[in-house]
Amino acid sequence: MENKSFEGAQKRIEEIIEDLEEGNLPLRESIDRFKEAAELLKFCDKELKEVEMSIQKIVDKDGKIKFEEFE
């Protein structure tokens, strides 16, 4: 899945979960969908970690605005 977005991956994960919960897929297809969801979850986790590292918070000290990395 090239050029995937966090939102697109999240939507696809939800679709896969619905398909698996219905229980109508053949075993092989269920396993393939499970693997796809696992890869998408890894992608989402990586995206969240990258965003978390880049978030900055504004701190007002002595009337000055200072940017600090979010922890």
N, CA, C and O atoms as a DFTB+ gen file, in Angstrom:
284 C
 N C O
     1  1       0.848      -1.179       0.000
     2  2       0.000       0.000       0.000
     3  2       0.894       1.243       0.000
     4  3       1.314       1.706       1.060
     5  1       1.182       1.778      -1.180
     6  2       2.035       2.947      -1.302
     7  2       1.264       4.218      -0.942
     8  3       0.047       4.284      -1.109
     9  1       1.988       5.226      -0.446
    10  2       1.397       6.514      -0.099
    11  2       0.207       6.383       0.849
    12  3      -0.793       7.086       0.702
    13  1       0.321       5.501       1.798
    14  2      -0.789       5.328       2.733
    15  2      -0.754       6.415       3.799
    16  3       0.303       6.933       4.157
    17  1      -1.909       6.734       4.280
    18  2      -2.025       7.719       5.348
    19  2      -2.432       7.001       6.622
    20  3      -2.908       5.867       6.586
    21  1      -2.241       7.667       7.735
    22  2      -2.659       7.106       9.016
    23  2      -4.156       6.832       8.992
    24  3      -4.614       5.768       9.411
    25  1      -4.908       7.804       8.497
    26  2      -6.362       7.675       8.469
    27  2      -6.809       6.540       7.547
    28  3      -7.729       5.789       7.872
    29  1      -6.149       6.424       6.393
    30  2      -6.482       5.345       5.469
    31  2      -6.172       3.978       6.058
    32  3      -6.942       3.031       5.901
    33  1      -5.032       3.888       6.738
    34  2      -4.656       2.626       7.378
    35  2      -5.638       2.276       8.484
    36  3      -6.039       1.122       8.633
    37  1      -6.018       3.277       9.253
    38  2      -6.969       3.054      10.346
    39  2      -8.313       2.551       9.799
    40  3      -8.920       1.637      10.358
    41  1      -8.756       3.153       8.719
    42  2     -10.029       2.734       8.110
    43  2      -9.937       1.293       7.615
    44  3     -10.862       0.504       7.805
    45  1      -8.815       0.958       6.979
    46  2      -8.646      -0.403       6.466
    47  2      -8.608      -1.415       7.615
    48  3      -9.171      -2.503       7.497
    49  1      -7.956      -1.068       8.713
    50  2      -7.920      -1.954       9.883
    51  2      -9.341      -2.210      10.377
    52  3      -9.700      -3.345      10.689
    53  1     -10.140      -1.157      10.446
    54  2     -11.534      -1.307      10.887
    55  2     -12.311      -2.233       9.951
    56  3     -13.103      -3.058      10.407
    57  1     -12.084      -2.096       8.643
    58  2     -12.758      -2.966       7.672
    59  2     -12.352      -4.427       7.876
    60  3     -13.188      -5.330       7.835
    61  1     -11.059      -4.638       8.096
    62  2     -10.558      -6.001       8.302
    63  2     -11.165      -6.603       9.564
    64  3     -11.563      -7.768       9.571
    65  1     -11.233      -5.818      10.619
    66  2     -11.821      -6.308      11.872
    67  2     -13.272      -6.727      11.647
    68  3     -13.697      -7.785      12.112
    69  1     -14.023      -5.900      10.937
    70  2     -15.422      -6.238      10.646
    71  2     -15.517      -7.548       9.865
    72  3     -16.341      -8.409      10.173
    73  1     -14.656      -7.686       8.844
    74  2     -14.663      -8.915       8.038
    75  2     -14.340     -10.137       8.893
    76  3     -14.986     -11.177       8.764
    77  1     -13.349     -10.012       9.758
    78  2     -12.961     -11.145      10.599
    79  2     -14.045     -11.479      11.621
    80  3     -14.294     -12.649      11.912
    81  1     -14.686     -10.443      12.163
    82  2     -15.740     -10.681      13.156
    83  2     -16.964     -11.365      12.551
    84  3     -17.665     -12.108      13.238
    85  1     -17.218     -11.117      11.279
    86  2     -18.352     -11.770      10.614
    87  2     -18.144     -13.276      10.528
    88  3     -19.107     -14.043      10.557
    89  1     -16.893     -13.697      10.424
    90  2     -16.580     -15.120      10.405
    91  2     -16.924     -15.848       9.122
    92  3     -17.025     -17.075       9.122
    93  1     -17.108     -15.124       8.029
    94  2     -17.502     -15.751       6.765
    95  2     -16.344     -15.983       5.797
    96  3     -16.545     -16.531       4.713
    97  1     -15.140     -15.575       6.177
    98  2     -13.996     -15.716       5.281
    99  2     -13.379     -17.106       5.404
   100  3     -13.391     -17.706       6.479
   101  1     -12.839     -17.612       4.298
   102  2     -12.089     -18.865       4.383
   103  2     -10.849     -18.657       5.266
   104  3     -10.373     -17.533       5.425
   105  1     -10.345     -19.727       5.824
   106  2      -9.219     -19.651       6.754
   107  2      -8.033     -18.900       6.165
   108  3      -7.496     -17.996       6.805
   109  1      -7.619     -19.261       4.959
   110  2      -6.443     -18.646       4.336
   111  2      -6.643     -17.139       4.179
   112  3      -5.731     -16.357       4.451
   113  1      -7.818     -16.740       3.748
   114  2      -8.108     -15.313       3.572
   115  2      -8.137     -14.597       4.923
   116  3      -7.696     -13.452       5.024
   117  1      -8.643     -15.247       5.941
   118  2      -8.645     -14.667       7.292
   119  2      -7.223     -14.414       7.768
   120  3      -6.927     -13.366       8.341
   121  1      -6.351     -15.380       7.528
   122  2      -4.951     -15.229       7.937
   123  2      -4.286     -14.103       7.159
   124  3      -3.542     -13.309       7.733
   125  1      -4.548     -14.028       5.858
   126  2      -3.978     -12.952       5.037
   127  2      -4.450     -11.580       5.514
   128  3      -3.661     -10.636       5.569
   129  1      -5.715     -11.468       5.854
   130  2      -6.250     -10.189       6.348
   131  2      -5.643      -9.839       7.706
   132  3      -5.335      -8.679       7.979
   133  1      -5.476     -10.857       8.554
   134  2      -4.863     -10.634       9.857
   135  2      -3.442     -10.098       9.686
   136  3      -3.043      -9.161      10.377
   137  1      -2.681     -10.689       8.767
   138  2      -1.311     -10.225       8.499
   139  2      -1.318      -8.792       7.969
   140  3      -0.485      -7.976       8.363
   141  1      -2.252      -8.492       7.084
   142  2      -2.370      -7.134       6.545
   143  2      -2.642      -6.141       7.673
   144  3      -2.030      -5.075       7.730
   145  1      -3.554      -6.494       8.558
   146  2      -3.879      -5.615       9.685
   147  2      -2.674      -5.420      10.594
   148  3      -2.450      -4.318      11.095
   149  1      -1.896      -6.476      10.814
   150  2      -0.705      -6.368      11.663
   151  2       0.298      -5.393      11.055
   152  3       0.894      -4.592      11.776
   153  1       0.491      -5.449       9.744
   154  2       1.401      -4.518       9.067
   155  2       0.876      -3.083       9.149
   156  3       1.645      -2.146       9.362
   157  1      -0.414      -2.921       8.982
   158  2      -1.007      -1.587       9.082
   159  2      -0.880      -1.032      10.498
   160  3      -0.651       0.163      10.680
   161  1      -1.025      -1.888      11.489
   162  2      -0.853      -1.452      12.880
   163  2       0.575      -1.001      13.140
   164  3       0.796      -0.024      13.855
   165  1       1.547      -1.704      12.566
   166  2       2.954      -1.290      12.713
   167  2       3.164       0.082      12.083
   168  3       3.835       0.944      12.650
   169  1       2.575       0.272      10.895
   170  2       2.674       1.558      10.211
   171  2       2.080       2.676      11.073
   172  3       2.690       3.733      11.231
   173  1       0.891       2.438      11.626
   174  2       0.223       3.442      12.459
   175  2       1.039       3.750      13.711
   176  3       1.150       4.908      14.112
   177  1       1.600       2.732      14.318
   178  2       2.424       2.928      15.509
   179  2       3.638       3.796      15.181
   180  3       3.986       4.696      15.945
   181  1       4.274       3.527      14.058
   182  2       5.428       4.322      13.625
   183  2       5.024       5.777      13.381
   184  3       5.717       6.703      13.803
   185  1       3.905       5.962      12.701
   186  2       3.416       7.318      12.438
   187  2       3.152       8.079      13.738
   188  3       3.534       9.242      13.867
   189  1       2.506       7.428      14.691
   190  2       2.205       8.069      15.975
   191  2       3.478       8.447      16.720
   192  3       3.554       9.520      17.320
   193  1       4.473       7.574      16.685
   194  2       5.741       7.868      17.361
   195  2       6.444       9.052      16.719
   196  3       7.015       9.889      17.418
   197  1       6.407       9.129      15.386
   198  2       7.030      10.258      14.692
   199  2       6.327      11.567      15.027
   200  3       6.980      12.588      15.244
   201  1       5.011      11.539      15.070
   202  2       4.249      12.743      15.400
   203  2       4.521      13.157      16.839
   204  3       4.707      14.339      17.127
   205  1       4.544      12.191      17.731
   206  2       4.790      12.482      19.143
   207  2       6.132      13.180      19.329
   208  3       6.252      14.098      20.140
   209  1       7.137      12.745      18.578
   210  2       8.461      13.348      18.707
   211  2       8.484      14.781      18.188
   212  3       9.308      15.582      18.628
   213  1       7.601      15.109      17.273
   214  2       7.632      16.442      16.677
   215  2       6.698      17.445      17.346
   216  3       6.745      18.639      17.051
   217  1       5.859      16.959      18.237
   218  2       4.935      17.876      18.916
   219  2       5.720      18.801      19.845
   220  3       6.590      18.369      20.601
   221  1       5.394      20.036      19.763
   222  2       6.038      20.999      20.645
   223  2       4.978      21.647      21.513
   224  3       3.824      21.806      21.116
   225  1       5.394      22.005      22.678
   226  2       4.464      22.727      23.538
   227  2       4.998      24.137      23.765
   228  3       6.206      24.374      23.745
   229  1       4.107      25.027      23.971
   230  2       4.481      26.417      24.205
   231  2       4.557      26.641      25.708
   232  3       3.635      26.310      26.454
   233  1       5.670      27.206      26.128
   234  2       5.872      27.480      27.541
   235  2       6.082      28.978      27.711
   236  3       6.919      29.576      27.035
   237  1       5.329      29.570      28.603
   238  2       5.450      30.997      28.860
   239  2       6.262      31.193      30.133
   240  3       5.783      30.930      31.236
   241  1       7.500      31.659      29.966
   242  2       8.363      31.925      31.120
   243  2       8.819      33.380      31.043
   244  3       9.325      33.827      30.013
   245  1       8.641      34.092      32.109
   246  2       9.045      35.498      32.183
   247  2       8.497      36.315      31.014
   248  3       9.171      37.205      30.495
   249  1       7.262      36.000      30.607
   250  2       6.630      36.757      29.540
   251  2       7.099      36.391      28.145
   252  3       6.660      37.001      27.170
   253  1       7.982      35.408      28.028
   254  2       8.490      35.010      26.718
   255  2       7.915      33.648      26.335
   256  3       7.692      32.778      27.177
   257  1       7.691      33.504      25.070
   258  2       7.185      32.225      24.580
   259  2       8.373      31.392      24.125
   260  3       9.225      31.855      23.367
   261  1       8.410      30.168      24.598
   262  2       9.518      29.270      24.285
   263  2       8.932      27.948      23.797
   264  3       7.949      27.458      24.352
   265  1       9.524      27.382      22.779
   266  2       9.090      26.087      22.275
   267  2       9.998      25.008      22.836
   268  3      11.223      25.132      22.807
   269  1       9.385      23.950      23.346
   270  2      10.133      22.813      23.866
   271  2       9.584      21.550      23.235
   272  3       8.404      21.479      22.892
   273  1      10.436      20.563      23.084
   274  2       9.979      19.277      22.572
   275  2       9.012      18.660      23.570
   276  3       9.231      18.730      24.779
   277  1       7.958      18.065      23.071
   278  2       6.961      17.403      23.900
   279  2       7.547      16.122      24.464
   280  3       8.214      15.373      23.750
   281  1       7.303      15.870      25.735
   282  2       7.822      14.647      26.358
   283  2       6.694      13.783      26.820
   284  3       6.927      12.707      27.371
